[in-house]
Amino acid sequence: MKRLHVVIAVVLLLAFGSAWAMPNGTRSILLRVIPAPPVSVDSKLDRLLIQDLTRKEDVRVQDVNAREGVEPSFPEQYLDLDSLVNWGQEIGGNYLMLVDVSSERIERRKSFSLPLIFHKYETVGIIEGEFRFVDLRHGKLLSAEPFKVEERGAQILQASMDDDINDPALHLTAVRKLEFMDKLEAKLSKQLTRRAHSLMSGW
């Protein structure tokens, strides 16, 4: 009888221990970020997304990028829903969040002009790409939509006679460029996180 009590106690301990480690209702996301070519080692988008997504206590994130070299490898035909679902179910997760960045760049633009008087130029950071969100349990594509975020940087007014889009004042130093793109990636991360949370909650 005492032995039976010990067995029951162990079973209950394991059960409560599992529940503590992975609470009921926890949603697991497999995250894959495909950076824009040329691949930048300075990109922090994947880390920012993990940080923002897991601010909700019931969300867990696996960084698929960090699993490179581990089988099964991420499918080459990553736009094929069946391939994604089969792969994701084998890895284990409720959802797959795919962020495919097609362009991450800095542009200089003429944002305003008063003919014969002055021109206004500015530096603008841009990230474009596609966001896909897959329900792995039901094999359903919940979203496939483009994204684009912009962030304004240095601005300058020039007399009409100057009118130089390559004005040195618009150029960013290496340090300022990193800070500028970090701010832009943080903006994108928050935008995509809101979208992912809305899809998981069924709008």
HUZIGI-V712831 format. One record per backbone hydrogen bond with DSSP energy under -1.0 kcal/mol. CO is the residue of the C=O (numbers start at 1). NH is the residue of the N-H. E is the energy in kcal/mol with one decimal. If there is no record, write none. Layout:
co=[CO:CO]
nh=[NH:NH]
e=[E:E]
This chain:
co=[1:2:3:4:5:6:7:8:9:10:11:12:13:14:15:16:17:18:23:27:28:28:29:30:31:32:34:40:44:45:46:47:48:49:50:52:53:56:58:60:62:64:65:67:76:77:80:81:82:83:84:85:86:87:88:94:94:95:96:97:98:99:100:103:105:107:109:112:114:114:117:118:119:120:120:121:122:123:124:125:126:127:128:128:129:130:131:132:133:133:134:135:140:143:145:147:149:151:154:156:158:159:159:164:167:168:173:174:175:176:177:178:179:180:181:182:183:184:185:186:187:188:189:190:191:192:193:194:195:196:197:198:199]
nh=[5:6:7:8:9:10:11:12:13:14:15:16:17:18:19:20:21:22:26:60:94:95:62:97:64:99:101:43:48:49:50:51:52:53:54:55:56:59:27:29:31:67:68:70:78:80:84:85:86:87:88:89:90:91:92:136:137:30:134:32:132:34:130:128:126:124:122:120:117:118:160:114:158:111:112:156:109:153:107:151:105:149:102:103:147:100:145:98:142:143:96:140:135:133:131:129:127:125:123:121:119:162:163:167:170:171:177:178:179:180:181:182:183:184:185:186:187:188:189:190:191:192:193:194:195:196:197:198:199:200:201:203:202]
e=[-1.8:-1.8:-2.2:-2.4:-2.3:-2.3:-2.4:-2.5:-2.3:-2.4:-2.4:-2.8:-2.2:-2.4:-2.1:-2.1:-2.0:-2.4:-1.8:-2.8:-1.5:-2.3:-2.9:-3.3:-2.9:-2.9:-2.8:-1.2:-2.6:-2.5:-2.1:-2.2:-2.6:-3.2:-2.0:-1.2:-1.0:-1.7:-3.6:-3.1:-3.1:-1.8:-1.1:-2.5:-1.9:-1.7:-2.0:-2.8:-2.7:-2.2:-3.0:-2.6:-1.5:-2.2:-2.7:-1.9:-1.0:-3.1:-2.7:-2.7:-2.8:-3.0:-2.5:-2.7:-3.0:-3.1:-2.4:-3.2:-2.4:-1.6:-1.9:-3.0:-3.0:-2.0:-1.5:-2.6:-2.8:-3.7:-3.2:-2.0:-2.6:-2.2:-1.7:-1.8:-2.4:-2.7:-2.4:-2.9:-2.3:-1.4:-2.1:-2.1:-3.3:-2.2:-3.1:-1.8:-2.0:-3.2:-2.9:-2.7:-2.6:-1.8:-1.4:-1.3:-2.2:-1.4:-2.6:-1.9:-2.2:-2.4:-2.5:-2.3:-1.9:-1.7:-2.6:-2.2:-1.7:-2.1:-2.8:-1.9:-1.7:-2.7:-2.3:-2.1:-1.6:-2.6:-2.6:-1.9:-1.9:-2.2:-1.6:-3.5:-1.0]
